[in-house]
């Protein structure tokens, strides 16, 4: 049986969403092959370009390798190539290095900046619509500030330190927000006063953030004024020169940096495909995302490239939500065609809009009902981004996103105001780590030695140890007489549930450190009934209970040795938290030792990488498991 070839052009939000959906639906269909073609070997998180351009995160933070995204989808072939044309009659996609026949074709090549023919934008301005654009802006700003720092002419220096963003949409406002956060670091690095920096937003319209509710936009405007950003409204730019821009009213703004975010149009790569075009070179499609006039050829258009009017004269917006939804619609209809079924018409479902103004402040309008600003809006943006990784089933990049956004970041440029940053010196946690591991080791070893002599191994495992007598767990007391339980439980250490008759008569005193002569207070005096019920299921008789009791001793010793050696410190520190909580619920832990929990949390902050085995083991494990699970990332896919 001949294979059904599905070709997807473009690995943007729309292309990735469509490919992921089809790969899942055709997972068991060996006669269906999916080919994903993109000029790059990676997917770019376009909504975070401003973070790279504004020096917040490293460039690789928004670059997601396609091999890592599709390594587990064996029915997807990755091709790194540039599409040059489409033979609609022969149903073949032409690229620089080959041809790819298709039975179904999805075009999701995205968009590109629209300068509306403004003179000088291409030559003297900077656009922000690709990974390369973001890196170029970042490098230009750093070089320009470095030159300005040694520029003796005050007027030239002022122009060099004036940064202008054209356009007050989401991209423009997010870009100027990053500059707000970055200028203090730039000033420090190049021995400048932050007040020498001038930030401007130039907008042809009388208002900013016109996709937002006016109250939300007003909040953003007030925040920008507070941060000394000048909003130049009703001011179309008519020309861009190397050292200034010209406005429609004849005035000029001296600047060496103009970042153009004023518009977007369909990619010019698709201009010669011979498909019907509409405004902004977007390709016209019907409600099923099929290219108009080529429905029988099974050609679909999605993402920023598609022009489909949801209502009269109102095409799908060029935003991520629309891109993913158009991609999903096309994918669903291809699956329906191949497997049989009804086609599904596109129905936009836009759940809101969010814009960040730097790392710590933003505004959000959700479901046209919920309005957030400040800290909560940024939290919501992170949640939405994390959901995206869940949608495309990439736990690896979800983890990397958290690392880049919360932990591997400098200058307090996080929603937590830098409190979550790992850029602290974890070397000083080494003594605490060794001490904490030693505490667990000694307490576990006491359960082996019991009443014996530490220096005489032949006396171990006898009376008083956890290896002789009956179980010390309180839920096992029903298995024996109360007198036997009291006798067996005595002398097993501070964490045993039962105490001697003498200490039982003493009043327990609350305290976080031991006071001589006082009886410490248990965190929970009696194990809750629900917890006891669970434990009785796990330990239905004394034999099973004793097995768990003995095993627990060796588990604690293993955890202790690993923590002292700095091996899998995060995992084993987290394990001690679980153990302590279990002991607390058992009525076997005292407030004087509750410091175990905050210490374990402290040691989870990478402490094993300082004078510990994690310095070598974790990177090796990441490389080895990453290669096994994802394969080896390459700069070009599809080469023979």
N, C-alpha and C positions, 0 to 999 in steps of 0.2 A: 504494500500500500504506500502510495506517494506521501511524503511528509507535507504538512501544512506549514508554510513558512510565514512567520509574522516578523516584520521588521519595524523597530521603533527607532526613530531618528531624534536624538536629543536626550541627554541624561539630566535634565533639569527636574524641577519638582513634578511637573506633569508626566514626563517620560518615565521617571523612577516609579511614580505611583501606578502608572499603567502597567509597566513591566512587572512590578511586584505582584499586582493583582492577577495578571495572566499566568505568571509562573506558578502561583499557588493553585489556580483553577485547572491548569494543564499538567500538574505535577505527575499524575498517573497516566498521561497520554503520551506515549513514546513517539507517536506519529506527528507531534506538534513541536516545532522548533522556533525559539524566539531569539532574535538577534537585536542587540542594543548597540547603536552606533553613535558615537560622540567624538568630537575633535579632541577632547581631553580624556584622560584616563581616570578622571575623578568627577564627583558631583560637588557643586559649590552651594553652600548654604547662603543664598543671595540675600536673605533678610539680615545677615550679620556682616555684610561687606564693610559697613561703616566702622565696625570694631577693629578690623584690620587697618583700614585707611587712617583711623584715628589713634593707632598705636596702643589699643587696649590689649588685644590678644595677638599671638603670633600668627602669621599667614596660614600655617597648616591647621589652625584651629577650625577653620571653616571649609577645609578641603577634605572630602570624604572619598576614599578610594573605591572605585566601582567593584573591584575584586572583593573587598571586605563587605560590600553591600549585597553582592550576589553570589558569594562563594558557595552557599548552600543550595542555590537554585541551579541544579545541574542542567536544566532545560534552557538556560539563558547563555548565549554566547556574546562576549564583549568584543567590540571592534573599536579601535581608536583610529579614526579616519575622518576626512572632511567630505561631506556630501556635495557633489557638484551638479547633480541633476536627477530627474526622474523620467524614466521611459514608461509612460502611463499605458501605452498599448502593449508593450512586452512585459509590463509589470516588473520592472527592475530598478533598483536604486543604484545610481552611479556615484562612485567615490574617487578620490585621487588615486587609490591603489587597487580598485577592483569594482566589481558589480555584484549586487546581492538581489536575487529574485525574491519576489514576495507574492503571497496570496492575500495578505492583509498588511497595510502600511499605516503607521501612525507617525505624523509629523509633529514634533514638539520641540522645535529648534529655538523657541524663545524669542526674546526681543533684543533691542539695542537702543542706546540713547537717541533721542530725537532733538537735534539742535535747531530745528525749524529753519534751517538755512542761515542762521545768524553768523555773520562774518567773524572769523577768527577763533571760533570755539574749538574746531579741530586742531588748529595750529598752536593756540596759546592756552586753551582751557584743559580741564581734566574732567572726564566723565567717571561715573561710579556705577558700572553695570557688569563688571566681571571681576574675577579674582585678580587678573593682571592689572585692571584699573585700580583696585584697592592698594596693591603693592606699590604701584607707580605713585599714587598720591602720598602714601606713607613716606616713601623715600624722598620725594620732592620736598615735603614739609620739613623733614629733618635737615636736608641740605640747605634749604632756604633759611631756616632759623640759624644754622651754623654760620652762613655767610653774613646774615644780618648782625650777628653778634660782634663781628669785626668791621662792620661798615661805618666809616666815620661821618658820612653825609646823613644828617638827621632825617631829611625828607625821604631819601632812598630807604633808609633803615625802617622808617615808619611804614612805607609801602610794602616792604618785604615782610613785615610782621602784621600786615592786614590780610586776613583770610576771608574770602567771600564765597558764600554758597548761593548759587542761583537755583531758586525753586524752594517752596515751603511745603512740599508734600512730605510723606513719611521719610523718604531717603534723605532729603535736604535737612530736615529738622534733626534726624538721628545723627547725621554727619556733624552738624554744628554742635550737637550735644557731646559728641566725643572730643571735639576740639576744646570745649569748655573744660573737660576733665584733664585733657592732655597738656594744656598750655603751662600749667604749674610745673610739671616735670620737665618740659622743654626749657622753661625759664631757668630752672635749677641747673640743668645739664650744661647750658650755654651761658650761664652767669648773666642772666637778664632779669629785669623786673617784670612780673606777670602783667603789670599795668601797661607795659609797652605793647602788648598784643591787642589787636582789634579784630573782633569777630562780627561779621555782617551777614544777614540773609536778605537777598534781593528777590522780590516777588512781583510779578506783573499784575497780580490780582490785589484787591484791597484787603483781603483776609488771608490767614494762613491755615494750614491743615484743613482744607475744605472737605475732606471725606469724613471729618469728625463732627460730632455735635458741637454747636457753637459754644456752649458752656465749657466743654472739655478743651476746645481750641483756645478759649480765653485763659484757662488755667495754664496751658503751655506758654501762651504769650506772656503772662505775668512772670512765669518762671524764667523765661529767656531775658526779660528786662532785668530781673533780679540778678542774673548772671552777667549783666552788661553786654548782652548781644543786641546789636542794633538791627532793627527790622526796617528795611527800606521797601515800602509797599507802593503799589501803583507805579512800578518803575521797570518797565520792560528793558532788557539789555539789547542794544542794537549793534554793538561791536565789541570784540574782545581783543585787546592788544597785549603785548608781552608784559607791560608794566602798568596797565590800567584798563578799566572797562568803561564803555560809553553807555549812558542811559538815554531813553527816548526823549526826555526833557532837555537834553543837551549837556547835562552835568556828567562829570567823570568821577570815578573812584580809583585812586591809585592802589594797585595791588599787583603782586606777582603770582597770586594763587587764586584762580577762579575754579570752583568745583561745580560743574553743571549737572543738576539733577531735575531739570525742568520738564522732561517729557520722555516718553518711550514709544517705540514703534516696533513693528515686526522686523525680525532679522532680514537684512538685505540678501542673505544667502538664498532665501526662498523666492526672491523676486523673479527669477527666470524659470520657475517650475511650471509655468503655464497654467496655473490655477487662478480662479477668479479672486481679485483683490478688492479690498475696501479701504477705509481710512487707515492711515498709518501703515500701509502695505500688508495689513492683516488679511489672512486667507479666509474666505467666506465658507461657512459650514452650515449644515442643517441642524435640527434639534438632536440628531444622533451623533453629531460631531463628524459627519461625513462631508468631505470636500464637495462643494456645490458643483454639479455637472459631472462628477466622477463617482457617484454613489455605487454604480455597478462594478467599478474597479476596486472597491473596498479600501479607499484612501480616506484616512481620518486626519483631522487637524485638532490640536489641543494646545493648552497653555496660552502664553502671551501671543502666540502666532494666530490663534483662531479669532474670527469675527462672527459671533452669533448674537443676534439681537434677542435678549430675553424679553424685553418690551420694546415698543417702537422707538427706534433711534437710540437705544440703550444697550450697547453690546456688553458681553461679559467683561468685568473689570480685569485689568492686568495685575492681579494680586495672587498670592500663593494659594488662598482658598479656592479661587476660580481655577487655577492651574491644576490642582489636585483633583478637583471635581470633574473638570472636562476630561482629564486623563482617565479617571475612573469610568466615566460614561462611555468613552471610546472602547476601553478594555472590556466592559460588560457586554457591549454590543458585538464585539468580535467573538467573545466566548459564546454568546447566544447564537451567532451565525455558525460557528464550528460545531457546537454541541446540539444546536436546535433550541428554539425558544423565541420569545417575543423580544423585540428591541426596546430599549428604554430611552425615553427622551430626557434631555438634560434639564435639570431644575436646580438653579443656584440656591445654595443655603449658606449665606454669609453670616457667621455667628458673632461678628464684631470686628473692631479694629483696635490695634494697639500701636503706640509709638513711644520709644524710649528717648529720653533727652539726657544722654549720659548713662552711666552704669547704675545710678541710684534713684533716678526720678523718671517718671513717665506718666502717660495718661492712657486710659483704655475705656472703650465703649463696647459692652458685651450684650448681645441680644437686644439692643436698643432699649435696655432697661437698667442694666448695671453700669454705673459710671465709677471708675477707679482713678486715683491719681497718686503720685508719689511712690512710696515703697511698695504698696500693694499692686500697683500696675506693673511694676518690674517683676514682682513675684509671679504674677499671672503670665507675663511674657515667657518667663523661664518654664513654667508649667506647660504652656502651649508648645514650646520647642521640644520639651521632653516627650510630649505626646506624639510629636512628629516622628521621633526616633522609634517610639513604640509602634506607630503605624507602619513604618517601613521595616520593622523587625530587626533593628540594629542595636542590640544591647551594648556592643563595643563602642559605638559612637555616642550613645547616651552617656556612658561612663566618661568618655573623653570630653564631652560637652561640659559635664559637671566639673571635671578637673580644670578645664580652661576657664570656665566662668566663675568658679568659686574658690578654687584652691591654688592653681598655678598662675597667679596674677599679682601684679605689683601696684604700688601707689594707692592702695585702698579702693581700687576701681571695681568694686563688687557691690552687689545689693546688700551685703553684710558689712559694708564699709571697711572691708579689709580684714575683719575679724576671723574669717574662715581661711585666710591665705596661709599656705604652707611655707611661705618664704620667711620662716623663723628658724633659728638655729636649734635643731633637734638634738645636737650633740649633748646639750646639758640635760637631756632626759635619760641619758645612758645610766647614770647612777640610780635613778628612780626605777628604771626598767630592771636592772640587775637585782635591786633590793626587792622589788615586787615579785619577781620570779623566785627569789630566795625564800620569801615568806610562804609562797605556795608550796615550795619544795619541803620546807621544814614541817609545815602543818600536815602535809601528806605523809611525810616519813614518820611522823609521830604515830600515825595510824598503823604503821607497820611494826614499829618498835614496841608500842604499848608500854607495859611495865618493865620491859627488858632494858639492857644496857646498850647505849648507842655504839659503844666500842666493842661489843661482843655479839657478833651476828647470830651466834647460836641461841641467843636469848630472844631474838625477834620472833614475831608472829605468835607470841604467846598471850598470856592474860593481858587484858586491856587493849589489845590491838583489834583492828576491824576484821581480823581473819579468824578470830576465835569467839565462840559463844553465839549469841543470837544477834539479829539485826538491830541497829540503833535507830532505824527510821521509825518515827512515831506511828505511822499507819500500819506497821507490822506488829504492834503491841497486842492486837487481837489474836495473834497466832500463838501467844504464850501467856502464861500467868503473869499478872502485874508484878509480882515479887521478882520473878525471873527477869522480867524486862528491866526492872530497876537495877538489879544486880549486874546484868550484862551491859547496860548502858553507862554505868559509872566508870569514870576514869578514862574515857575515850577522847578527852580534850575539850576545849572551850566550845567547839561547834556541835557537840552531842546534844540531843534534845533533852535527855534526862540528867538530873544532877543528883548529888548525894543528898541524903535526908537532911544533913546539916545545912547545906546551902539552900535547900528548898524552903527552909523555914525563914530565910532572910528575905527582906523586902528588896525587890529589884530597883535600881536607880538608873534613871536615864542619863546618858552621857555619851560624848563622842570620843572620849579617851578614858582609859581605865584609871579609876581613883582607888588607892590602896584601901582594902577592907570593905569595899562596896561590892554588892552583887550586881553585875551588869544586867541591863534590861534587854530582853529579846526583841527583835524588830516586830515579830508576830508571836504572841505567846502560844497560840494553838493553831495548828494547821487548819485552814478553811476546809469545810466539808467537801466542796466541789473538787479541791485539789487532792484531798485524801482519796476521793472516789477514783480519780484518774490514776493515782499512784497504785491503788489496790488492783486496778486492771493490769497495770504494767508489772506489778509484783504480786501475783496471786497467792504465793505461798512463801514459806521461809527459805526454801532452797533458791528460788529465783531472787528473792530479796538479798540473800547473802552473795549471790553471783554479782549483782549490781553493786553491792557495797564494796566488794573486793576490786571489781573493775574500776570503780570510781577512784580508788587510791592510785592506781597506775595511770589513769587519765590525768589526774592532778599533777603527778610527777612529770608526765610527758609535757603538759602545758607549761609547767614551771621551767623545765630545761629549755624548751623552745623560746620562751620569753627572755630568759637570761642570755641565750645565744643570739637573740634578735632574728629568729626564724619565723616567718609568717606571723609577725607580731600583731598585725591588725586582726587577723582571724582569731588568734589565741587570746588576745586581750578581750575581744568581743565574747569569746567563749567563757571567760571568767565572769563576765557580767551575767551571763545566763546562769552559770553555776551559783553565783551569789544570790540571785533572785530566787532560784530553786531552794537554796538553803533557808532563805528568809520565809518562803511560803511553807516550809517544813517546820518552822519554829526552831530552827537550829542555827540561827545567826543573831549576833548581838550588835546593838547600835555602835559600840566602841570600835567595831571593825567595818563599819559601813563605808569607810574611806576606800575600800577595795574598788568600789564602782567608779568614783571620779578619777582615780588613778588609772584604771583600765581605759577610760575614755581618753585621758591625756596621752597614753602610750599608743593609741590608734593613729596619732598624727605622724606617721612615718618614722617613729622612733627606732624601728629595726634597721633602717638604712644608715644609721650613724653607729659605727663600731658594732655592726651586726651582720648576720648572714644575709639578711634581706637586700643588702647592697648588691649582692651578686645573684642570689637565687631568684628574686622577683623579676629583674630584667631578663634573665635566662628563660624563666618560665613564660613570660609574656611573648618572647620571640618564638619559643618552641611551640606553645599552644596556638599562638597566632598563625604560624605557618601551617600547622596541622589543620586548623579549623577554617582559615580563610585562604590558604595558599600564599603565594608570594606576590605582593603588589608589584606592578610593573608600570613603566611610563607609557608604554604603548601595548594595547591588547589586540589580538587577532593576527599577530605575525606568525608566519609559518616557521 
